[in-house]
């Protein structure tokens, strides 16, 4: 495989082929492009969608995007929300109390996220092919060949690796025989973006009745999003278009009255099918985003989970392609991200269970609402929802407490002037910050993969920090000078042999 993406005898070639040009596929493409990897993205639609199915980026995702210089384009005065609901209950989760660089929900539509990510991917030389639908996959010892349907007929696309970011009904997942284990839908939900003239008199957020829930949320652009959920009434045809009368009927059944809905635009249906891929890798094929996990779409959890998948996988694939990745590095993608998905699926199930209209659940909600008043409980759930509590278990019981956690931003002073950890991670390489550990020279053999920085810091979290490209701490030193053996082991584990 060559770095450059191109055509040879009607075959499109790239180092990595990504099936699916949604936010997860575009995020992964950007990560790979930043590392100089040749990427082609195959998207079956003819363009990016103009309607946003998901809204909101949680704290950990905002931190991740910040470490690539992609957060600022998403910010606007009304974007940060310091609170968010848990299962539609009060009090709200206090996001501004969590331990994060960006302790809020970033209220932006998925469409804007995709716009920013596509611009970055194209800037980095990524080829994005619309109206290219993956219909077949053939895996070989050293490559993957993908059969693609295009407006001009069938075409073959070949890459060293293939990543399925092609949604819950992933063709890539099915072609590789990876099972998608879980449960079928038990509820029927519908969504409508519209104008609601009576918004000033309506209750914002979730109204729960004996039938289900109606969630009314005005957006910063003036559009009101109304979401209905009816329990014990799953959709017989998940793909059937939603009619205006059907949606109004659901509102009427739940609320016992009509809403004065005007100018509906996006209308779609969904359920609570909850499934998780049995594995995230099959040889040279990987899964990310909804192709690997689906659940009840409440609170934008799926969007954020998928973007974190991409951030975890991108630098590891780049390392494998450049020849420095240790043999087991690609396998850590699944061992790190699958447990993260399990936690999100359980969190999603918990919220849906607390929305159930059964009277026993009503009693449970009353008790749970009182528990939310306790600051420690509120913060615990806020950290779960925002991803701020997420960390990876590297299996080293003797490691520094920061190992496996997400590195908070710190301002540092170097010989070249002032900077920050966030800025140092913009390039997509690993970073070793040597505050007082005296280990900078230890990492010099890895200098092409890890940026070594001797720095002063007024509030240094440790004597030294080795931070992976995705922002997680691979090693921390508590003493000065630090024992170099632990750092050498971490460098070899995550960045290959010297």
Order of alpha helices (4+ residues) and beta strands (2+ residues): beta-beta-alpha-beta-beta-alpha-beta-beta-beta-beta-alpha-beta-beta-beta-beta-alpha-beta-beta-beta-beta-beta-alpha-beta-beta-beta-beta-beta-beta-alpha-alpha-alpha-alpha-beta-beta-alpha-beta-beta-beta-beta-alpha
